[in-house]
Amino acid sequence: MAVAGRIVFNRTTCSGIGLCEMHAPEFFEVAEDGDGRMTVLTETVDADKRAEVEEAAESCPTASIRIVDL
């Protein structure tokens, strides 16, 4: 059974590829301007969306995203 979580993001290692945004656009957005790095739109993840965010974290080639239980 999934539990709610919180997104922990390491901005310094993000390369801005956008796989996280592809998997979970409700939670992540890669900036079109500025430095082109990802922004976390919502830090809290409900249990029913956890798998989506975990997939985004697992797809991150720089391991810049992880989810911790609330």
N, CA, C and O atoms as CSV, one atom per row, in Angstrom:
chain,resi,resn,atom,element,x,y,z
A,1,MET,N,N,0.841,-1.191,0.000
A,1,MET,CA,C,0.000,0.000,0.000
A,1,MET,C,C,0.886,1.254,0.000
A,1,MET,O,O,1.785,1.393,0.829
A,2,ALA,N,N,0.623,2.133,-0.915
A,2,ALA,CA,C,1.402,3.368,-1.025
A,2,ALA,C,C,1.045,4.337,0.095
A,2,ALA,O,O,-0.081,4.350,0.592
A,3,VAL,N,N,2.008,5.130,0.474
A,3,VAL,CA,C,1.799,6.161,1.481
A,3,VAL,C,C,2.156,7.512,0.882
A,3,VAL,O,O,2.877,7.603,-0.111
A,4,ALA,N,N,1.638,8.547,1.503
A,4,ALA,CA,C,1.947,9.904,1.047
A,4,ALA,C,C,3.435,10.168,1.241
A,4,ALA,O,O,4.083,9.550,2.086
A,5,GLY,N,N,3.961,11.084,0.455
A,5,GLY,CA,C,5.381,11.392,0.551
A,5,GLY,C,C,5.672,12.846,0.257
A,5,GLY,O,O,4.784,13.642,-0.047
A,6,ARG,N,N,6.959,13.164,0.361
A,6,ARG,CA,C,7.431,14.514,0.066
A,6,ARG,C,C,8.600,14.378,-0.903
A,6,ARG,O,O,9.466,13.522,-0.725
A,7,ILE,N,N,8.619,15.223,-1.921
A,7,ILE,CA,C,9.682,15.218,-2.920
A,7,ILE,C,C,10.893,15.961,-2.360
A,7,ILE,O,O,10.779,17.078,-1.857
A,8,VAL,N,N,12.049,15.317,-2.459
A,8,VAL,CA,C,13.320,15.941,-2.103
A,8,VAL,C,C,14.098,16.063,-3.405
A,8,VAL,O,O,14.353,15.066,-4.080
A,9,PHE,N,N,14.471,17.280,-3.749
A,9,PHE,CA,C,15.093,17.562,-5.038
A,9,PHE,C,C,16.438,18.240,-4.848
A,9,PHE,O,O,16.557,19.188,-4.072
A,10,ASN,N,N,17.454,17.755,-5.557
A,10,ASN,CA,C,18.786,18.340,-5.532
A,10,ASN,C,C,18.974,19.154,-6.809
A,10,ASN,O,O,19.301,18.609,-7.863
A,11,ARG,N,N,18.768,20.434,-6.702
A,11,ARG,CA,C,18.834,21.325,-7.854
A,11,ARG,C,C,20.239,21.403,-8.462
A,11,ARG,O,O,20.379,21.617,-9.666
A,12,THR,N,N,21.257,21.236,-7.654
A,12,THR,CA,C,22.628,21.380,-8.154
A,12,THR,C,C,23.034,20.236,-9.083
A,12,THR,O,O,23.925,20.415,-9.913
A,13,THR,N,N,22.407,19.072,-8.964
A,13,THR,CA,C,22.764,17.956,-9.839
A,13,THR,C,C,21.820,17.798,-11.020
A,13,THR,O,O,22.100,16.999,-11.914
A,14,CYS,N,N,20.725,18.522,-11.056
A,14,CYS,CA,C,19.737,18.425,-12.132
A,14,CYS,C,C,20.349,18.874,-13.456
A,14,CYS,O,O,21.000,19.916,-13.528
A,15,SER,N,N,20.133,18.076,-14.504
A,15,SER,CA,C,20.654,18.442,-15.821
A,15,SER,C,C,19.578,19.001,-16.748
A,15,SER,O,O,19.883,19.415,-17.867
A,16,GLY,N,N,18.309,19.019,-16.292
A,16,GLY,CA,C,17.230,19.630,-17.073
A,16,GLY,C,C,16.776,18.817,-18.268
A,16,GLY,O,O,16.226,19.385,-19.211
A,17,ILE,N,N,16.982,17.522,-18.267
A,17,ILE,CA,C,16.586,16.675,-19.392
A,17,ILE,C,C,15.066,16.616,-19.540
A,17,ILE,O,O,14.552,16.619,-20.658
A,18,GLY,N,N,14.351,16.563,-18.429
A,18,GLY,CA,C,12.887,16.630,-18.484
A,18,GLY,C,C,12.152,15.301,-18.390
A,18,GLY,O,O,10.936,15.266,-18.582
A,19,LEU,N,N,12.848,14.209,-18.103
A,19,LEU,CA,C,12.152,12.932,-17.967
A,19,LEU,C,C,11.168,12.963,-16.805
A,19,LEU,O,O,10.109,12.339,-16.877
A,20,CYS,N,N,11.499,13.670,-15.750
A,20,CYS,CA,C,10.589,13.780,-14.602
A,20,CYS,C,C,9.290,14.470,-15.019
A,20,CYS,O,O,8.204,14.038,-14.632
A,21,GLU,N,N,9.398,15.519,-15.790
A,21,GLU,CA,C,8.222,16.240,-16.271
A,21,GLU,C,C,7.375,15.349,-17.177
A,21,GLU,O,O,6.147,15.427,-17.155
A,22,MET,N,N,8.022,14.515,-17.964
A,22,MET,CA,C,7.307,13.607,-18.847
A,22,MET,C,C,6.490,12.588,-18.040
A,22,MET,O,O,5.360,12.265,-18.407
A,23,HIS,N,N,7.059,12.089,-16.954
A,23,HIS,CA,C,6.387,11.072,-16.146
A,23,HIS,C,C,5.384,11.646,-15.154
A,23,HIS,O,O,4.385,10.996,-14.843
A,24,ALA,N,N,5.633,12.850,-14.655
A,24,ALA,CA,C,4.766,13.428,-13.622
A,24,ALA,C,C,4.644,14.943,-13.804
A,24,ALA,O,O,5.154,15.708,-12.986
A,25,PRO,N,N,3.971,15.378,-14.873
A,25,PRO,CA,C,3.892,16.818,-15.167
A,25,PRO,C,C,3.143,17.633,-14.119
A,25,PRO,O,O,3.289,18.854,-14.059
A,26,GLU,N,N,2.357,16.977,-13.310
A,26,GLU,CA,C,1.638,17.663,-12.234
A,26,GLU,C,C,2.599,18.110,-11.123
A,26,GLU,O,O,2.277,19.007,-10.344
A,27,PHE,N,N,3.779,17.480,-11.058
A,27,PHE,CA,C,4.722,17.736,-9.980
A,27,PHE,C,C,6.003,18.432,-10.420
A,27,PHE,O,O,6.644,19.109,-9.616
A,28,PHE,N,N,6.386,18.275,-11.688
A,28,PHE,CA,C,7.669,18.797,-12.164
A,28,PHE,C,C,7.498,19.621,-13.433
A,28,PHE,O,O,6.642,19.340,-14.273
A,29,GLU,N,N,8.342,20.650,-13.547
A,29,GLU,CA,C,8.338,21.469,-14.756
A,29,GLU,C,C,9.760,21.942,-15.023
A,29,GLU,O,O,10.423,22.484,-14.138
A,30,VAL,N,N,10.214,21.734,-16.237
A,30,VAL,CA,C,11.528,22.232,-16.629
A,30,VAL,C,C,11.340,23.639,-17.171
A,30,VAL,O,O,10.518,23.872,-18.057
A,31,ALA,N,N,12.104,24.566,-16.634
A,31,ALA,CA,C,11.991,25.968,-17.013
A,31,ALA,C,C,12.363,26.167,-18.474
A,31,ALA,O,O,13.389,25.665,-18.933
A,32,GLU,N,N,11.542,26.887,-19.191
A,32,GLU,CA,C,11.811,27.216,-20.596
A,32,GLU,C,C,12.847,28.334,-20.700
A,32,GLU,O,O,13.568,28.444,-21.692
A,33,ASP,N,N,12.904,29.154,-19.662
A,33,ASP,CA,C,13.874,30.246,-19.650
A,33,ASP,C,C,14.787,30.073,-18.437
A,33,ASP,O,O,14.659,29.093,-17.703
A,34,GLY,N,N,15.657,30.966,-18.231
A,34,GLY,CA,C,16.549,30.873,-17.077
A,34,GLY,C,C,17.589,29.783,-17.263
A,34,GLY,O,O,18.209,29.678,-18.321
A,35,ASP,N,N,17.778,28.968,-16.224
A,35,ASP,CA,C,18.848,27.968,-16.263
A,35,ASP,C,C,18.406,26.636,-16.862
A,35,ASP,O,O,19.233,25.740,-17.031
A,36,GLY,N,N,17.117,26.483,-17.189
A,36,GLY,CA,C,16.640,25.261,-17.822
A,36,GLY,C,C,16.559,24.065,-16.909
A,36,GLY,O,O,16.457,22.932,-17.379
A,37,ARG,N,N,16.600,24.293,-15.620
A,37,ARG,CA,C,16.523,23.192,-14.662
A,37,ARG,C,C,15.091,22.992,-14.199
A,37,ARG,O,O,14.225,23.845,-14.395
A,38,MET,N,N,14.873,21.873,-13.595
A,38,MET,CA,C,13.542,21.482,-13.154
A,38,MET,C,C,13.108,22.257,-11.915
A,38,MET,O,O,13.924,22.638,-11.075
A,39,THR,N,N,11.805,22.475,-11.829
A,39,THR,CA,C,11.183,23.084,-10.672
A,39,THR,C,C,10.157,22.108,-10.119
A,39,THR,O,O,9.401,21.497,-10.874
A,40,VAL,N,N,10.133,21.966,-8.805
A,40,VAL,CA,C,9.111,21.149,-8.163
A,40,VAL,C,C,7.877,22.022,-8.003
A,40,VAL,O,O,7.930,23.055,-7.336
A,41,LEU,N,N,6.764,21.614,-8.609
A,41,LEU,CA,C,5.522,22.386,-8.545
A,41,LEU,C,C,4.764,22.120,-7.255
A,41,LEU,O,O,4.140,23.022,-6.696
A,42,THR,N,N,4.820,20.878,-6.783
A,42,THR,CA,C,4.146,20.471,-5.562
A,42,THR,C,C,5.059,19.509,-4.829
A,42,THR,O,O,5.423,18.471,-5.380
A,43,GLU,N,N,5.441,19.828,-3.596
A,43,GLU,CA,C,6.349,18.962,-2.847
A,43,GLU,C,C,5.660,17.752,-2.228
A,43,GLU,O,O,6.280,16.699,-2.080
A,44,THR,N,N,4.399,17.888,-1.869
A,44,THR,CA,C,3.686,16.806,-1.204
A,44,THR,C,C,3.011,15.910,-2.234
A,44,THR,O,O,2.366,16.384,-3.169
A,45,VAL,N,N,3.176,14.599,-2.039
A,45,VAL,CA,C,2.637,13.604,-2.968
A,45,VAL,C,C,1.616,12.749,-2.233
A,45,VAL,O,O,1.951,12.098,-1.243
A,46,ASP,N,N,0.375,12.743,-2.706
A,46,ASP,CA,C,-0.648,11.871,-2.135
A,46,ASP,C,C,-0.332,10.423,-2.473
A,46,ASP,O,O,0.353,10.142,-3.457
A,47,ALA,N,N,-0.824,9.522,-1.669
A,47,ALA,CA,C,-0.556,8.092,-1.861
A,47,ALA,C,C,-0.965,7.613,-3.248
A,47,ALA,O,O,-0.284,6.772,-3.835
A,48,ASP,N,N,-2.071,8.136,-3.781
A,48,ASP,CA,C,-2.545,7.675,-5.095
A,48,ASP,C,C,-1.689,8.173,-6.261
A,48,ASP,O,O,-1.822,7.667,-7.375
A,49,LYS,N,N,-0.821,9.145,-6.028
A,49,LYS,CA,C,0.074,9.666,-7.077
A,49,LYS,C,C,1.529,9.254,-6.855
A,49,LYS,O,O,2.403,9.587,-7.655
A,50,ARG,N,N,1.778,8.542,-5.783
A,50,ARG,CA,C,3.155,8.204,-5.409
A,50,ARG,C,C,3.886,7.404,-6.496
A,50,ARG,O,O,5.044,7.693,-6.796
A,51,ALA,N,N,3.227,6.413,-7.083
A,51,ALA,CA,C,3.869,5.590,-8.107
A,51,ALA,C,C,4.321,6.439,-9.294
A,51,ALA,O,O,5.389,6.199,-9.856
A,52,GLU,N,N,3.523,7.418,-9.672
A,52,GLU,CA,C,3.854,8.321,-10.779
A,52,GLU,C,C,5.127,9.106,-10.472
A,52,GLU,O,O,5.998,9.250,-11.330
A,53,VAL,N,N,5.227,9.611,-9.251
A,53,VAL,CA,C,6.394,10.397,-8.857
A,53,VAL,C,C,7.621,9.497,-8.670
A,53,VAL,O,O,8.739,9.905,-8.984
A,54,GLU,N,N,7.421,8.286,-8.166
A,54,GLU,CA,C,8.533,7.347,-8.045
A,54,GLU,C,C,9.102,6.994,-9.418
A,54,GLU,O,O,10.317,6.865,-9.575
A,55,GLU,N,N,8.236,6.839,-10.400
A,55,GLU,CA,C,8.694,6.565,-11.762
A,55,GLU,C,C,9.518,7.736,-12.298
A,55,GLU,O,O,10.532,7.538,-12.966
A,56,ALA,N,N,9.075,8.945,-12.001
A,56,ALA,CA,C,9.825,10.134,-12.411
A,56,ALA,C,C,11.196,10.154,-11.745
A,56,ALA,O,O,12.196,10.457,-12.396
A,57,ALA,N,N,11.252,9.837,-10.461
A,57,ALA,CA,C,12.517,9.821,-9.733
A,57,ALA,C,C,13.446,8.742,-10.284
A,57,ALA,O,O,14.644,8.974,-10.451
A,58,GLU,N,N,12.898,7.576,-10.564
A,58,GLU,CA,C,13.713,6.476,-11.090
A,58,GLU,C,C,14.240,6.772,-12.493
A,58,GLU,O,O,15.287,6.255,-12.881
A,59,SER,N,N,13.528,7.595,-13.251
A,59,SER,CA,C,13.963,7.925,-14.616
A,59,SER,C,C,15.020,9.025,-14.646
A,59,SER,O,O,15.627,9.270,-15.689
A,60,CYS,N,N,15.243,9.680,-13.530
A,60,CYS,CA,C,16.197,10.799,-13.481
A,60,CYS,C,C,17.625,10.270,-13.635
A,60,CYS,O,O,18.103,9.527,-12.778
A,61,PRO,N,N,18.310,10.646,-14.723
A,61,PRO,CA,C,19.657,10.138,-14.959
A,61,PRO,C,C,20.702,10.657,-13.973
A,61,PRO,O,O,21.781,10.077,-13.857
A,62,THR,N,N,20.397,11.730,-13.271
A,62,THR,CA,C,21.344,12.284,-12.302
A,62,THR,C,C,20.944,11.981,-10.858
A,62,THR,O,O,21.594,12.445,-9.921
A,63,ALA,N,N,19.873,11.204,-10.681
A,63,ALA,CA,C,19.388,10.836,-9.335
A,63,ALA,C,C,19.161,12.071,-8.469
A,63,ALA,O,O,19.516,12.083,-7.291
A,64,SER,N,N,18.575,13.097,-9.049
A,64,SER,CA,C,18.344,14.362,-8.344
A,64,SER,C,C,17.034,14.391,-7.572
A,64,SER,O,O,16.768,15.345,-6.842
A,65,ILE,N,N,16.213,13.355,-7.725
A,65,ILE,CA,C,14.891,13.325,-7.103
A,65,ILE,C,C,14.759,12.087,-6.238
A,65,ILE,O,O,15.128,10.986,-6.647
A,66,ARG,N,N,14.229,12.276,-5.041
A,66,ARG,CA,C,13.837,11.133,-4.220
A,66,ARG,C,C,12.577,11.493,-3.458
A,66,ARG,O,O,12.233,12.668,-3.329
A,67,ILE,N,N,11.895,10.486,-2.959
A,67,ILE,CA,C,10.638,10.671,-2.242
A,67,ILE,C,C,10.815,10.081,-0.849
A,67,ILE,O,O,11.284,8.954,-0.695
A,68,VAL,N,N,10.437,10.852,0.154
A,68,VAL,CA,C,10.484,10.368,1.532
A,68,VAL,C,C,9.063,10.259,2.056
A,68,VAL,O,O,8.197,11.060,1.704
A,69,ASP,N,N,8.831,9.267,2.896
A,69,ASP,CA,C,7.516,9.069,3.490
A,69,ASP,C,C,7.154,10.223,4.405
A,69,ASP,O,O,8.014,10.816,5.056
A,70,LEU,N,N,5.867,10.530,4.442
A,70,LEU,CA,C,5.372,11.539,5.380
A,70,LEU,C,C,4.954,10.855,6.657
A,70,LEU,O,O,4.503,11.516,7.592
